[in-house]
Amino acid sequence: MARIVVAGAGAAGASVAYHLAELGAEDVVLCDRGTVASGATSKAMGGVRQQFSTAAEVKLAQSSIRFFEDLGAPFFEQVGYLFLATTEAGLAELEERAELQRSLGVPVVTAEPPEGVRGDDVVGGVACWADGIADPPAVARELVRRATERGVEVREHEDASQLDGDVFVIAAGPWSGEVGRALGVELPIRPLCRQLLATAPIAGLPADLPMVVESETGFHFRRREGRLVIAMTDPAPRWGFDEVVDETLFEDRLARLGHRYPAAEGTSIERAWAGLYDMTPDAHPILGRVAEGVYAACGFSGHGFMQSPAMGRAVAEEILGLESSSDLSPYRLERFEGDVAVFPEELIL
């Protein structure tokens, strides 16, 4: 049986390795230049949602949510994702996307701000209460634990491209372009720096506080233990591998948080960190075969963790020549041939 080397031991690579082993592969090596869940996965927001703007992304997320539901607490808390609009135009966009999502079977409903979330300037909202929040490093480590139980060999502090293998899987997040070039494949992936801010402890945070997203601005926050973690797109994209926190944005982000969640007014930023998105030109991942003996599971553009369960199984099935449980045709590398693709996926948080 072929030796399969998976490059990248974050959520994506761990999921591919786990599903390969579960489906019967006997010689799988999960390799990382760092350690398990030490890259982008360790810095992720941890939201798990099905509310996307394109059918392809919705379907992949739908298949993944069932895996998270089975994991349950403490890995996943099904507290929901709430999108709030403060303008009529914003509400129209929310309702249009919700119509698409409901047509595909996502249980999106009209919703109002829960207790504690300011709503006097909100004109409407939608929520999917089957969505929620998770612990990305813990989930990745759990997948690795399950993979090793099934015979997967884990190698840390090693370059996968230097190992002997019959099949390679590129799942190195923002570093996937580098791994691809080492394996003779050009992948249109660029690293984009994003940052997360964690507040000081806030008394009385409800255990069922959903992920709250302001639709027009993209400002969003979630509960993590006794704190709130907040995020928002930077004023200008910061392309490159430098993971630097921009402290000049703290005041603005705290003001936004205090406005939307008054109990947090006056809090401070206790910890801040920057991480990298692995962006493609259209914000959709690159999945499946990209060259002879080389497969991709990368380019998730900020939503790889939440889609990793379904993606990992589908890519593993393709590698092993099995019928795929998810349609990977929208995610083929060949879609970038010819004209430059645009960003059709609009919900990039």
N, C-alpha and C positions, 0 to 999 in steps of 0.2 A: 504493500500500500504506500502511496506517495507521502513524503514528508512535507507537512504544511507549516510554514513559518508565518506567524502573524506579527507584524511590526506595529507596536504600540499597545501598551497595557492599560489604557484608559477604558472608559465605558464601552466604546465601540469595539476595540480589539478584544476586550474581555468577553463581550457578548458573542463575537464571531467564534472565538476559541471554545467557549462553553458549548455553543450550539453544534460546532463541528464534532466535539467529543460526544455530545448527547446523541447525535445522529450516526455515530459509529466510526468516526475517524480515529485511528489508533496511534498516529504519529504526528502530534501537534505541538509546536513550540510557540509559546507566547513570550515575546521579547520586547524589552524597553530599554532605551538608552539611560533612563532614570530608574525609577521604581514604580511599582504598581500604583496607578491612580495618582501619580505625582505631577502630571502635566495639566492640560486644560480642564480635565475632569475635576481636579482638586480645587479649582477656582470657580466652578460653575454655580449659577444661581439655584439650580435644582428644581425649576418649574417643570411640570409635566402637563401638557395641554393637547387638546385635539382641535383647538380653534385656530385654524390656519386659513389663508385666503385662496389656496389652490387645492383642487381635489386630490392631487397626488400626495401632498403633504398630510392632508386630513386622513387619508386611508392608511398611511404608514403609522401615523400617531394612534389611530384607532386600534391597530393590531398590537401596538406597544402597551396601551393602557391596561390591557388584560393581564399582562405580565406584572406590571406594577401593583395591580389589585391583588394578585396572588402573593406578592412579596409582603404587602401590608406593612404595618408599623413594626419596628421603628424606621424602616427603609422608606416608606411612602405613607403620606397622610392625605386622604382624599377630602381636602377642605374646599376644593373648587378654585376656578379662575374667574374673576369678575372684571369685565371691561366696562368702564364708565365713560360716557360722552358728555361734554360740557357745551357742545354746539349742536345745532340741528343738522349741519353737514356731517359732523362726526357720528351722530346717531344714525343717519342714513347709511353711512358706510358700515357701521356695526350691524345694522339690520340686514343689509345686503349679504354680508359675509355669513351671518347667522342662517339666512335662508339656504345658502349653499351647504353649510355644515349640517343643518337639519335634514336636507335632502339626501345626505350620505349617512344618516343615522346617528349623528352626534346629538345628544340630549341637551341642546342649547335652549335656554329659557330667558324670558324677560326678567330682569332683576333690579333691585334697588340697593343702595349702599346699606350694609349691615350696621348695627349699632357701633358707634365709635368712628365710623368713616363719614366724613363730611359729605353731605349731599345737597345742600341748598343751591349749589351752582350746577348740579347734574341734571341734564334733560332726559337721560335715559341710560339704561345699561343692559348688558346680557351676561349670562354666566353659564358655565358648564360645571355642575357640582360633582361630576365624575372625575374631573381633573384635580390636580393638587400639587403638593410640594414633596420633594424627596431629598435624600442625602447622597449626592453623586459619588463621593469617594467610597462611602459605605456600600453602596449598590455595586460599584465596580469590584470592590474587594470580595463581596459575596459571590459575584459571578466567577471571579478567579478561584475562590474556594471550591465552588462546585465543579469548575473545570479541572482543577488538580485532583479532585476526588475521582474524576473520570479518566485520569491518566495524562492530562496536559502537563507538559514541562514548562515551567516559568523561568525565564532568564532575565535578570535585571542587570543594568549597567552594561548592556551589550548592544551592538549595532546589528539589527536584523539583516541588513543587506550584506553583511560579512559572513553570514551563516550559510551552510550548505542546506539547500532545500529544493524540492521539486515544484512546489507551489508557494507563492508569496502573497500575503494580504497586506495592503497598505492601509493602516488604521492609525496613523500617527498625528491626527489632528492638523494643527497649523504647520507641522513639520512634514506633512505628507508629500509636498512638492519636492523636498530634498530627498526623501526616501525614494520617490518615483524616479527621479533623475538617476539615482544610484542603480536603479533596476532597469534603466533604459526607457522610462515612460515619462512623458511630459503631462503634468496635471495642472490645470488652470486654477490654482489655489493660492490665495494671498492671506497672510496673517493680518488680522485687525485687532488692535488693542482696545479692550473694554475694561471698565472698572466697576467694582462693587464696594459699597460702603455699609458697614455695620454700626448701628448706634450703640450707645451705652444702654444698660438694662432699663426697660420701661415697665413699670408696675402695671399689672392687670391686663396684660395682653391676652385676649381670648384664645383658647386652644383651637377654635374653629375659624380663626381669621383666614379668609381666602387670600390667594395672590390677587392684589388689587392693581389694575392697570388703567392709567388715564389714556384713553384711546388717541386723542389728538397729539399728545406730547410723547407718549411712550414711557412716561415716568411710571415706575412700578415698585412695589415693595411686598415683602412677605415676612412672616414671623419665623425666626430661627431661635429656638430656645426662648429666652426672655428678652430678645432684641428684635429689631427690625433691620432687614437687609434691603437696601435701596439701590436702584439702578436706573440709568437713563442714557440714551445715545449721546455721545459727546457732540459739542457744537460743530466740530469738523472731524471727519474720520482720521484716525491715527493708524496708518498702515505701517506694518513692520513688526519686528520681533521684540522691540523694546517694551517691556512690561513696567510702565511707569504710572504711578498715581498722580493725577492732576488735582492738587489740593485747592486750586483756585475755584473749583466747582463745588466745594463743600457747602459754602454758605447758601448757594442757590438750591442745592438738593435738600438741605435741612429746612429751608423755607417752604419748599414744595411739600415736604413730608408733614411739617407742622400745619400746613393749610388743609391737606387731605385727611390727616389723622391727628386731630388736635391734642390728643393725649401725649403725643410725641413732641409737642412744641417745647423748645428750650433744651432738648436733648443735644448730645454731642456725638461726633464720630469717634468711636472707640478703636475701630480697626478699618483699614482700607486696603484693597489689593487689586492688582490688575491681572488680567488673563487675556488669552488670545482666542478669537474666533477663526476658524478655517473657512474663509469665504470663497465662493465660486462666483462667476459672473451673473448667475441667475438666482443665487441663494438656495439652490437645491443641491443635495449631495451628489457625489459621484459613486455609484455602486455597481458591483459586478465586474466582469472580466474587462481588463483594459489592455492586455497583451497576452501573448502565449505564456501561460503559467503564472500570470500576475492579475490579482483582483484588487479592487479598491473598496474601501469603506470609510470615506472621508469627505471633506468639503461640506459639512453640515451647516455651516453659516450660523452657528449659535443655538441650534436645536438638536445637536447630535445625541446628547444624553437622553432626552425624552424619547427619541426614536430608536435608540440602540437595541432594545429587545427584538422588535420586529425586523429591523435591518440585519441584525446579527444572524437570525435564523434564516432569512431569505438568502443572504450571501453564502452562508454555509451550505444551504441546499443546492445553490448553483454550483459551488465548487465540487460537491459530491455527485453532481449529475442527477439530482432529485427534482421533483416537481416543486416549484417555488410557491411558498405560502403568501408571498406579497409580489405584486407586479413591479419589477425593477426597470421596465422599459423607459419610464420617464427620466431615469437617472443615469443613463448611459453616457460615457465620455464622448461618444460620437456626436452628441447634440451640439457641441461647441465648434464643430467644423463649419467653415464658411463664415457667415456674418457673426459679429460679436453678439452674444446673448445679452438680454436685458434682465432686470431683476423682477420677475413676475410674482415672486412670493413677497407679499407686502408686510406680513406680520413678523418682522425681525425685531425682537426686543433686546 
